[in-house]
Amino acid sequence: MVICAGLNHVFTRFHQPEMPRETRGAAFFDRAGNVLWRQFGEDAFPIILHHPWRCRIDGTLARRVPAGGAIDCAGAEAKRAVGFDFGSSPFGASRLQGFEYALGYPDLRMMDIADG
């Protein structure tokens, strides 16, 4: 089964913090992906197709593409869509500093929020 949903609804192992209370999350949402993860375990996984993320830059939220656009540039260079497993790629270990959902997660990495 494939479910197409917005980014913040598909998180499985990651729990999205409620936005913001000062500089940290005060509580965490239980999203549809979290419910599927509890029911199906490793058989439920999120794949991010293409979504600009909101990041905190100079104290304000701004839209930015993941990995500073490196993934999009790789696809443009190859002249085709690209996809990969975050867990086995250098992008997976990338820390998400400034990512709006990183509140409450000091070392949040891309592989923590999606599998591919």
N, C-alpha and C positions, 0 to 999 in steps of 0.2 A: 504494500500500500504506500502511496506517495501522498503526502499532505503538503500543500503549498500554503504558507502562512508568513506573516511578518516576522522579522528577526527576533523581536523580544518575546514572541509566543512559542518559538521552537527550541529554546534552550532546554537541554536535558539534564546534564550533571550540574550545570551552572544555575544558580538562583539569582535572578535579577533584583538588585537592591531598589527599594523605593527611593525616589529622587528628592533632591538632596536635603538633608538636614545638616546644615553647616557644611562640614567637609567629609561626612561619612554617611553610609546608608543606615537608616534607623530600623528597617525591617526588610524582609525579602519576599518577593512574590512567588507563588507556586503556579507556574505557567503550564500550558497544555503539554509542552515537551517534557516537563518534569513528571507529569501524570503518566505519559506514555513510557518514560524511562522506568518508572516504578513498576509498571505492568509488564513491559517487554525487555527490560535490561538492554544489553548490547545490541539487540535487534532494532532499537529505536536510536536514531542518530540524526543530528542536524547537519545540513549542507548549506552553506551560504552561497547563493548564486552570484549576486552582485548587489551590494547595498552600501551607499555612503554612510559612514558612522558619524555620530555627533561626538566631538572631542572638545575638551576644555583647553582653549588656547588663550593665554593672557587673561584668564578669568571669565571668558565668555565661551558659550558653546558654538561650535562651527562645524559644518559638514566636511568630512574628509574621507577619502577612499582608504581602505585597509592597506597597511604596509607602505604608506606614503605613495601609493599608486604603482608600486613595483609589480604587483600581480597583473594589473591592467596593462602595464607596459610590456610584460612578458607575452601576454596574449596578442597585443598589437604587433609585436616583433615577429611572432610565429604566424601571424595572419590567420589565427583560429582561436576558438575558445580554449581556455586552459582550466584544468581541474586537477586536484591532487589531495592526498591524505595529509592533513595537517600534522598528525602524529609522527610521520616519517619525513617531514620536510623542514628546512630551516625556518620557514615562516611559522610553523607550529610553535616553536619555542620563543617567538618574538613576544616581548612584553608589551602590553597595551597601556602605555602611560597616557593619561589624559582621556581615555575612552570613558564615556559617561557612565557605563555600567561597571567600571572598575572600583567604585566606592565600596569599601569593605573587603576588597581583594588587593592587597598591596603588591602581589606578584602575578597578577592575571596575565595569562598568555593566550594566544589565539587558539591553541588546541584545548583550552579550558572551556571555550564557548561554542566551538563547532568541530566537527570531525573532518570536514572537507569543504 
